[in-house]
Amino acid sequence: MAEKVIKIWPRQETDKGGILMMPLKKNIPKGKPYWIPTKCPECGKECWKTKEMEYLAKKQEMILRCTECGIRSAVN
């Protein structure tokens, strides 16, 4: 069975699609003053998002997911 290779590189302004991962509230309970509490649209776990995340997700056609769902979908 071939191993799946995950490549990571800086996102370019022209990139489209992909997953933007939101930090989980269980990992960062207090968050930052500008972080907005939200829930992962896939699993419903409590997360943090920012206005910048919302902007990038819309502009670059990305989906927002918690880090656990984002990693899980990249591995599968």
N, C-alpha and C positions, 0 to 999 in steps of 0.2 A: 504494500500500500504506500503510495506516495505521500510524503509529508506536505502539509499545507504551509506555505511561506507567507508571512505577513510582513509587508514592507511599510516602513514609516518614514515620512519625509515632510518637510514644511509645506503647508497648504499654500497654493498659489491663488491669486485673485481670480483667475479664470477657471479654476476647478469647479466641478459640479457634482452633486450627489455625495453619498457617504453618510457617516454617522457622526454626530456631534455629541460627545459624552458629557453628561452632567454629573457633578460630584454628588455622591450619596450623603444624605443627612446623617446616617449612622456613622460614617467615617469622619465627617466634619460637622459635629453637632451645632456649633455656634455660627458657622459660616462667616461671611463678611457683611459689613453694613449695607452694601449695594446688591447683595445676592437676594434673589426672590425665591421663597419656598414654592415648590411645585411637586408634581408627582410624575413618575415615568409613565408615558402613554402606553407602554407595553406591559409592564408588570405592576404598576401602581405604587412602587416604593417611593418614599419621600426623598426628594432631591433638591438641589439648588440650581437655579438658572440665572442668567443675567440678560439685560437688554441687548448686549452685544451678541450673545448666543442666539437670541431670537432673530436679530438682524441677519447674522451669517446664515442661519438655517434657511431663512426665506430667500436671501440673495443667491446663495449657492445651492439651493435645492437639497439641503441636508435634512436628515431626520434627527430629532432629539431623543436620546435614550439615556438611562442611567448607565453608569460605568459597567455594572454587571451585565446588563442586556447588550450593551455595545460590544463588550469583549466576547460574550457568548455568541453573538451573531457573526463576529469576525472569525471565530474559531470554527464554527459549523459550516 
